[in-house]
Amino acid sequence: MRVLIVEDETLAAQRLQHLLKECDPSIEIVGVCESVEETVEVLQRQPSADLLLMDIQLSDGHSFEIFKKIQIRKPVIFTTAYDQFALEAFKHFSIDYILKPITAVSLRIALEKYKLLKSFMSPDYSGLLSTLASMQPANEYKNRFLAKVGQRLFFVDINDIAFFQAENKIVYLVDKEGNRFVIDYTLEKLEALLDPKLFFRLNRKFIVKVTAIDHIKPFYNNRLKLSVKGASSCDEMIISRERVAEFKAWAEA
């Protein structure tokens, strides 16, 4: 825990340092400021403190002025000889308000409150996230399909596929050699099963694999026409004008 002390009385500041170390030897005191201006300068230059231990009445005004000059999102333990500032103190991230003379007991209670609140304000989820990550299965896309020609079934590896085509309510898998196989999937279902880095749905009829595309050329009305391995002359693979930008972004990913 790193603590910045804001106290304009030297003896009081020294006593605070001693009490802090007595309460928790691991505490690192990052500095002692005596005024509003010095505190503002230090926090702007090196906002490394986890906790501010702040006297209210300083040599150049009330410490509340600090919050008007800079934005502070650090918890504060206020110290003062007067109780009339309590309401104002709790407007400024105050977690405790200790009346002087400060004792080891009152300071220890305030520090325990800080530790408890910190556990709620910024819990460490790193261990939990690591566990969840190990439990979460990676995205598993299909590596092969069971396809049919007549009454025979064949395994087709994902690397051999050129494109998928929907025609008359039947979906065909077409390999790079132009062989056509019937599969029991809709194009909509295939979109969820295929790696989107490798496959792109051109339109209502075609899903094409990136490695099967030979070349692309402009087509009328600001569309694009693809030449794809395995496609016949009657398989016109046209990208609509509305999907051209999305296709280009996919192609360049």
N, C-alpha and C positions, 0 to 999 in steps of 0.2 A: 504494500500500500504506500503510495507517495502522497505526502501531505505538504501543503503550503500554509505557513503560519502568517497571519496578518495581525500584527500587534505592535503598537507604537511605544510600549514601555519595555525597555531592554530586559529588566529583571523578570517581568511577566513572561516575555518571549522565551527566556532561558529556562524558566520553570516549566513552561509548556513542553519544551523539547525534552526535558528530563522526564516529565510525566508520560509523554507519548512513548518513550523508549521503555519506561517501566511497565506500561500497559501491553506493549507489543514490540519486542526488540527488532522485529523484521521491518518496522516502519522506516521508510526513507523520507527524511525531511528535505524537500527540494529547494526550500528558501524561506526567508523571513522578510516580510515587507512591513514598513512602518507607516505608510500613508496611502491615500486613495490613488494618487498619481503613480506611485511606485508599483502598486499592485496591478493597475491597468497596464503599465508598461511590461511588467513581468509576464502577465497572462497573455499578452499579445505576442510577446517574443518567444515564450516557451510554455505553452499551455499543457504541461505534462503531469500536473497534479491530479490525483484521483479524488482528493478530498481537500476542502478549504476549511481551516480552523481560523475563524475571523472575529476579531474584536469589533464592536459596533462603533465605538467612538475613537476615531483616529486623529492624528495631529492636524489634518487638513479637512476634517469633516466626518460625517457618518459613512460607514462602509457601504451603506445602501447606494451611495453615489456611484460606486464602481459598476453596479448593474445597469445604471443609466448610460454609462459611457461605452461599455462593451457587452456583448452577449455572452453570458456564462451558463454553461450546462453542466456544472459540477455540483455535487452535493456539498452543503455547507453546515458546519457546526458553529453557531454564533456564541460568542462569549461577551459578557457585559456585567457591570455592577448594578444595572437597572433593569427592572422588569417591564417598563412601559413600551419597550420596542418589540415585544414578543410577536404581536400580531403582524407587524411589518416584516419581521424576520421570516415568517413562514410563507411569505409571498415569493421568496427568493431561494427555492430549492433547499430550504432549511430542513435538516433531519433532527436537529436538537438545538436547545437554547439553554446554555449553562450560565448560571449566575456566579460571579466571582465572590469569594475566592474559589478557584477551581480545585477540586480534589481528584485524587486518582480514581476514586470510586465513580464520581460523576462523569469523568472522562471515559472510563472504561465502559460504562453503560452506553454512552453516546457512540463509541466506536463499535460496540456490539450491534447497536441498532443499524449503523451504516453497513456492516457486513451482512446483516440479515436482509436489509432492503436491497442491497446490491445483488443478492442471490435471486431476488424477484425481478429486478430491473434489467439485468443483463445475464441471464442464465447461460451457461456454457453447454451448447447443444452439440459440440463437435463430436463427442463420443457417441451420442445417439445417432447423429447423421452418418457417422462412419458405419455403425451397425446396420442402419437401414439401407445404406448403399450396398453393403455386402449381401443383404437379403433380397434386394430388388433385382430381379432378373433383367439382363440386358435386352434391348429390343431384338427379338428373334424374327427375322424375316424368312420366308420360305427359300430353301436351297434346291428343292426339286419338286416336280409335279408328277402325279400319276395321270397319264394321258391315254386316250383311247383312239384306236383306228379300227373301225369295224367292231369285232368282238375281242380284239387283242388289246392288252394294256401295256404301256411302256412307261419307264421312268425317264423323265427329261430333266437334265441338270440345268440349273439357273444360268450357267455360263453358255449354254447352247441356244438359249431363247433369243429371238429377234424382236418379236412383238406379240401382242394378244389382239384378237379381233372379234368383235361382236357382230353377228350376222344372222338375221331371222331368228332371234331369240336363242341362238347357239353361240357359245364362246369358243374360239379356236386359239390354241397355242401354236405359233409358227416359229420353227427354228431357223437358223441362219442358212440352211440349205433349202428352205422353202417347204419343208415337210409340215403338214398341218395335222394337228391332233385336237380332238374334242376334250374339253375339261369341264368339270362340274362347278364352275365358279362364274359369278357375274363380274363385270368390270368393276363395279362398286366394291365388291368383296376383295377383288385382287388389289385394289388400291391400298387396302389396309394390310395386305400380306406381303407386298413387294417393297423393297428398299427404295424410298423416294429419291435417293441420290442416284440410283441406277435407272429408274423407270419414270416415265412421264406420260400422263394421259393427254393425248392430243385433242380428242373430241369424244363424241358419243360412241365411236366405233373402235378406236385404237388406243392401246397403251404400248409405247415403244421403249426399247432398251437403248441406252446411250451408246453402247459399243456397237450396236447394229446400224447406226446411222452412217451412211456413206457421205452424203452431202446435203446441203440445204440451199434452196434458191427462192428468190422472191416470187410471189404469186400475185395475181391481180387482186385488187381491192385491199392492198396492204396486208395480205396474208403470206404465209410461208408454206412451201411444199418440200417434203422430205423424200429422199431416196434412201430406202432401207433394205438391208440384206434380207433375202428370203421373200420379199414382196413381189407379187406379180404385177404385170402392167396395169391391171384393172384395180389394184389396191392404191387408191389415191389418198395419200396421207397429208392432209391439209390442216394447218394450224389456223384457227380463226383469228381475226384481227384483235379480238378482245383478249386472246391468250398469248399473243406474240411476246409481250413484255415479260410475262411469267415464264415462258419457255426460254427466253434468252437468259434470264436470271438463273434458271435451273441449269442451263447448259454451261454457264460460266462459274458455277459454284465449285 
